[in-house]
Amino acid sequence: MPTHRNPAETAQKRRKPPSAREPSSRSAKEAATRYLQMALHLIDDPEISSANLYRKMLQETDGDTRSKRTFERDRHFVQDHFVGEVKAALEEARMAPEEALAHQLMRRNLDLLLPPSSRVGLALKREASEQVLRRQGDYREGRWKDRVAVISPGALHMPPELNEVDWRAVSEALLTGRQVELVYRGGSKPLTPRVLNPLGLVMRFPVLYLIACPADSSRVAWYALHRMAEVQILDTLSAEPNGFSLQRFVAKDPGLGFNQGEIDLELDVDEAIVHHLIERPFAGQSLRPADDDGWCRLEVRIDMTDRLVEWIRSWGPAVRVEGPAKLQASIVKSLEETRGWYK
């Protein structure tokens, strides 16, 4: 006949010995502490082996007798669900309000000049900066970001729409020093294939430009990113013209339209608007005091560009060109063409 056992006795025999199971007195606080210790080790050394992490945890928990299987389960849980939160909390705890403000202003005004990998690397700091400034509320740095703004000189126009994929490809090519192949739309012209050597990125608000030279030429030029399509990074290393300097190039050719070379500009300027040339002078300008008729003489060596002609015309009769003759002729021609549209 089968032997009938007491259910309580059977359950007692099936129980694991105390050494094989987690102590029933372990609290949620102790578990959280263990997870935090493990997360800190993984943050400090992301490449730490399971064996070394196991030894460290044993040392810190006074020889915790949990099985390696349980340890591996905890490690995966912490890696997947805990490390990111701890990293974010650490960034937030370490960040001063001044640094948080700098991150938010950078995010608003300079992100397109950062390589995509840097933006990814800054993601945690950006999130932390939001939390830090949110805690500041309407006080000091927390409100400062909403009290400052940057306005483009071309504020009448909306910024052009950039293709995120093409921007990332151009930035990555510039970062890694490789050529790009793309199609480019120059104004109303159709898309044309090009292979370019990227040399730099310049933000001339509100347009972002790639400074580059064609693979078959050393002529450095401006290429608007919003006019690019189908950008592909090539394996070929980018070739830089001998002695090229982005800062010197931008100073010499600020991308202000057709450039006819340097001229010795002479302008008579109405005394009423001279303060504009004192507040924002041309580099190297000479400004003589007003004569008896209220005109000041401005002299400066400068590139003759479309933008210079536009600037002179924008002042109307308050600015009069005395030289050179080719600039006078250019402005007269422009005014005559404009006058022809009106009867």
C-alpha positions in Angstrom: 0.0 0.0 0.0 1.2 3.5 -0.8 2.5 5.5 2.1 0.6 8.7 2.8 3.0 11.5 3.8 2.3 14.6 5.7 2.1 17.5 3.2 4.0 19.7 5.6 6.8 17.2 5.9 7.1 16.9 2.0 7.3 20.7 1.7 9.9 20.9 4.4 12.1 18.3 2.5 11.7 20.2 -0.8 13.0 23.4 0.7 16.5 24.5 -0.3 19.1 24.6 2.5 19.6 28.1 3.9 23.0 28.5 2.2 21.3 28.0 -1.3 18.7 30.6 -1.1 18.6 34.4 -0.6 18.0 35.3 3.0 14.3 36.1 3.5 15.3 39.2 5.6 16.9 40.9 2.5 14.9 44.1 2.0 14.2 46.2 -1.0 16.7 48.7 0.3 19.5 46.1 0.4 18.6 44.9 -3.2 18.7 48.5 -4.4 22.1 49.0 -2.8 23.4 45.9 -4.4 22.1 47.1 -7.8 23.7 50.5 -7.3 27.1 49.0 -6.4 27.0 46.8 -9.5 25.9 49.8 -11.7 28.8 51.9 -10.4 31.3 49.2 -11.2 29.8 48.8 -14.8 30.0 52.6 -15.3 33.5 52.9 -13.9 34.7 50.0 -16.1 32.3 49.1 -19.0 34.7 46.3 -20.1 34.9 44.6 -16.7 34.5 40.8 -17.0 31.8 38.9 -15.2 34.4 37.1 -13.1 36.0 40.3 -11.9 32.7 41.9 -11.2 31.6 38.8 -9.2 34.7 39.0 -7.1 34.2 42.7 -6.4 30.6 42.2 -5.4 31.6 39.3 -3.0 34.2 41.6 -1.4 31.7 44.4 -0.9 28.9 42.2 0.4 31.0 40.3 2.9 31.0 37.0 0.9 27.4 37.0 -0.3 26.6 33.4 -1.0 24.2 34.0 -3.9 24.8 31.7 -6.8 26.6 32.8 -10.0 23.4 32.2 -11.9 21.6 34.7 -9.7 24.5 37.1 -10.1 24.3 36.9 -13.9 20.6 37.5 -13.8 21.2 40.6 -11.6 24.0 41.8 -13.9 21.8 41.7 -17.0 19.0 43.4 -15.2 21.3 46.2 -14.0 23.0 46.6 -17.4 19.6 46.8 -19.2 17.5 48.8 -16.8 19.7 50.5 -14.1 23.0 51.7 -15.6 21.4 54.4 -17.8 19.4 55.8 -14.9 22.4 55.9 -12.6 24.5 57.6 -15.3 21.8 60.3 -15.8 21.6 60.8 -12.0 25.4 61.2 -11.7 25.5 63.7 -14.6 22.7 65.7 -13.0 24.4 65.6 -9.6 27.7 66.7 -10.9 26.4 69.5 -13.1 26.4 73.1 -12.0 23.6 75.5 -13.2 26.2 77.5 -15.2 27.2 74.3 -17.1 23.6 73.3 -17.7 22.9 76.8 -19.2 25.9 76.5 -21.5 24.6 73.1 -22.8 21.2 74.4 -23.5 22.5 77.5 -25.3 24.8 75.3 -27.3 22.0 73.0 -28.2 19.9 75.9 -29.5 22.5 77.8 -31.5 25.5 75.6 -32.3 24.3 72.0 -32.7 24.6 72.0 -36.5 28.4 72.7 -36.2 28.9 69.7 -34.0 29.7 66.3 -35.5 26.8 63.8 -35.1 28.9 61.6 -32.8 29.5 64.5 -30.4 25.8 65.2 -30.2 25.2 61.5 -29.3 27.9 61.7 -26.7 26.4 64.8 -25.2 22.9 63.4 -25.0 23.1 62.5 -21.3 24.5 65.9 -20.4 21.8 67.5 -22.4 19.1 65.6 -20.5 20.8 66.4 -17.2 21.0 70.1 -18.1 17.3 70.2 -18.7 16.6 68.8 -15.2 19.1 71.1 -13.5 17.6 74.2 -15.2 14.0 73.0 -14.5 14.9 72.9 -10.8 16.2 76.5 -11.1 12.7 77.5 -12.3 12.4 81.2 -12.8 15.5 81.9 -10.8 18.9 82.9 -12.2 20.2 80.4 -14.8 16.9 78.6 -15.0 15.3 81.6 -16.7 18.3 83.0 -18.5 18.0 80.7 -21.6 14.5 82.2 -22.2 15.8 85.8 -21.8 18.4 85.7 -24.6 18.1 85.2 -28.4 20.1 85.2 -31.6 18.6 86.9 -34.7 19.8 86.2 -38.2 20.7 89.2 -40.3 18.3 87.6 -42.8 15.5 87.4 -40.3 12.9 88.2 -43.0 13.4 84.6 -44.3 12.9 81.3 -42.7 16.0 79.1 -42.4 16.2 76.5 -45.2 15.2 72.9 -44.4 18.1 70.5 -44.0 18.0 66.8 -44.8 19.2 65.2 -41.6 20.7 62.2 -43.4 22.7 64.3 -45.7 23.9 66.6 -42.9 25.1 63.6 -40.9 27.0 62.3 -43.9 28.7 65.6 -44.6 29.6 66.1 -41.0 31.0 62.5 -40.7 33.1 62.9 -43.8 34.5 66.1 -42.5 35.3 64.5 -39.1 37.0 61.4 -40.6 38.7 63.3 -43.5 37.0 61.5 -46.4 35.6 62.7 -49.7 31.8 62.9 -50.4 29.9 62.2 -53.6 26.6 64.1 -54.0 24.3 65.9 -56.3 24.1 69.6 -56.0 21.4 72.1 -57.0 22.9 75.5 -57.8 20.1 78.0 -57.6 17.6 77.1 -60.4 20.1 74.8 -62.1 19.4 71.1 -62.2 21.1 68.7 -59.9 24.6 67.8 -60.9 26.9 65.0 -59.6 30.0 66.2 -57.7 32.8 64.6 -55.7 34.1 67.1 -53.0 36.9 67.3 -50.5 35.3 68.7 -47.3 37.4 71.4 -45.6 35.0 73.0 -43.1 31.5 73.9 -42.0 30.4 77.6 -41.7 27.2 78.9 -40.3 26.3 82.1 -42.0 22.9 82.6 -40.4 20.5 81.2 -41.3 22.4 79.0 -43.9 24.9 76.2 -43.1 27.6 75.8 -45.7 30.2 73.2 -46.5 33.6 74.7 -47.5 35.1 72.3 -50.0 37.0 71.9 -53.2 36.1 69.5 -56.1 38.2 66.3 -56.4 39.5 67.5 -59.7 40.3 71.1 -58.7 42.0 73.1 -55.9 39.4 75.9 -56.1 37.8 76.3 -52.7 34.1 77.3 -52.7 30.9 77.5 -50.7 28.2 74.8 -50.9 24.9 75.2 -49.2 23.9 72.0 -47.4 20.2 72.5 -48.1 21.0 72.2 -51.8 22.7 68.8 -51.4 21.1 65.4 -52.0 22.1 61.8 -52.0 25.3 62.4 -50.0 27.6 59.4 -49.9 30.8 59.1 -47.9 33.6 57.6 -50.0 36.6 55.6 -48.8 39.0 58.0 -50.5 40.8 60.4 -48.2 40.0 64.1 -48.6 42.8 66.2 -50.1 43.4 69.6 -48.6 45.0 72.4 -50.7 48.5 73.3 -49.4 48.4 76.0 -46.7 44.6 76.0 -46.5 43.2 77.8 -43.4 39.5 78.0 -42.9 39.8 81.2 -40.8 41.9 82.9 -43.5 39.6 81.7 -46.3 36.4 83.0 -44.5 38.1 86.3 -43.8 39.1 86.7 -47.4 35.9 85.3 -48.9 33.0 85.6 -46.5 30.6 84.1 -49.0 28.9 87.4 -49.8 28.2 87.0 -53.5 30.3 87.6 -56.6 33.8 88.9 -55.6 35.6 91.2 -58.0 38.7 91.5 -55.9 40.1 94.2 -53.6 39.4 97.9 -54.2 40.3 101.1 -52.4 36.9 102.3 -51.4 36.1 106.0 -50.9 32.7 107.0 -49.5 31.2 110.2 -48.5 28.9 109.4 -45.6 26.2 111.7 -44.2 27.1 112.8 -40.7 23.7 111.5 -39.4 24.6 107.8 -40.0 28.3 107.9 -39.1 27.6 106.4 -35.7 26.8 103.1 -37.5 30.4 103.0 -38.9 31.8 103.8 -35.4 29.8 101.1 -33.7 30.4 98.5 -36.5 33.5 99.6 -38.4 35.1 98.0 -41.5 38.4 96.4 -40.7 41.2 98.9 -41.2 38.8 101.8 -42.1 39.8 105.5 -41.9 37.1 107.9 -41.1 37.7 111.7 -41.4 35.5 114.2 -39.6 32.6 115.9 -41.4 33.2 118.8 -43.7 31.2 122.0 -43.8 28.4 120.3 -45.7 28.1 117.5 -43.1 29.8 114.7 -45.0 32.5 112.4 -43.6 35.0 110.6 -45.7 35.4 106.8 -45.3 38.4 105.1 -46.8 39.2 101.4 -46.6 40.7 98.6 -48.7 38.0 95.9 -49.1 36.7 93.2 -51.5 34.1 94.4 -54.0 31.2 92.0 -53.6 27.5 91.9 -54.3 26.9 92.4 -50.5 29.0 95.6 -50.5 27.0 97.0 -53.3 23.8 96.1 -51.5 25.0 97.7 -48.3 25.8 100.9 -50.1 22.5 101.0 -51.9 20.6 100.3 -48.6 21.6 103.8 -47.3 20.2 105.6 -50.4 21.3 109.3 -50.6 23.1 109.1 -47.2 26.1 107.4 -48.8 27.9 108.6 -52.0 30.6 106.6 -53.8 33.7 108.7 -54.7 35.8 105.8 -55.9 36.8 103.6 -57.5 35.1 104.3 -60.9 34.1 100.6 -61.5 32.1 100.6 -58.3 30.4 103.8 -59.3 29.5 102.3 -62.6 28.2 99.1 -61.0 25.8 101.1 -58.8 24.7 103.4 -61.6 23.9 100.4 -63.8 22.0 98.7 -61.0 19.9 101.8 -60.2 19.1 102.3 -63.9 18.0 98.7 -64.3 15.8 99.0 -61.2 14.4 102.4 -62.4 13.3 100.7 -65.6 10.8 98.5 -63.7 8.9 101.6 -62.6 7.0 104.1 -64.8 
